[in-house]
Amino acid sequence: MPLWVKAAGKWGSIVVIITLIITLLKQLIAFVGFITGAVKLLIILAFVIVIAGVGFLMIKSWNDSRRRKE
């Protein structure tokens, strides 16, 4: 086996491993970005639900107090 084939095989393997590690890190960063986006969306939805619930309770108590006065 010629020497250049051995060198190309060894260096090629190292380059492939480095490329795979870089690709894995890019995918992990994208996944973390997706997860944080999903968490932000859930937090926003929770606040909207809480605000809507408080508004509903305020309207309900206002209507109940008007009914008691009549």
N, C-alpha and C positions, 0 to 999 in steps of 0.2 A: 504494500500500500504506500503510495507516495506521501511524502511529508506534508505537502500542501493540503491533501485530503484530510489528514489527521488534524491539521491546524484549523482548517475550515470547519470541520465537524465540531471541534472543541469550542471555537469562538462562535460558531453558529448556534450551538446549544446555549451558550451564555446570553447571546443576543435574544434568542427566543424566550428564555426565562425572564429576562429583563422586560421584554415586550409584554409578556403575560402578566407580570406584576403590575406594570403601568396600566394595562387594560383593566385588571381587577380593581385597582385603586380608583380609576375613573368610574367604574360601575358602582363601587361602594359610595363614592361621593354623590352620584346621581340618586342612589337609593336613599341615602340620608336626606337629600334634598326633597325627595318625594314624601318621605315619612314626616319631615318637618312641615311641609305644605299641608299634608293631611291633618296633622295635629292642629295647625293654625285654623284650618277650616272647621274642625270640630269645636274649637274654643269659640270661634265666632258664632257658630250655630247654637252653642250652649247659651251665650249671652243673649242672642236674639230670642231664644225660647224663654229665658228668665224675664227679659223685659216684656215680652208678650204676656207672660203669666201674671206679672205685676199689673200690667194695664188691664187685663181681664178682671183681676180681683178688685181693682179700683172701680171699674165700671159696674161690676156686680154689687159692690157695697154701696155705691152711689145710688143705684136703682133700688136696692133694698131700703135705704134710708128714706128715699122719696115715697116709697109705698107705705112705710110706717107712718109718715106724716099725714097722709091722706086718709 
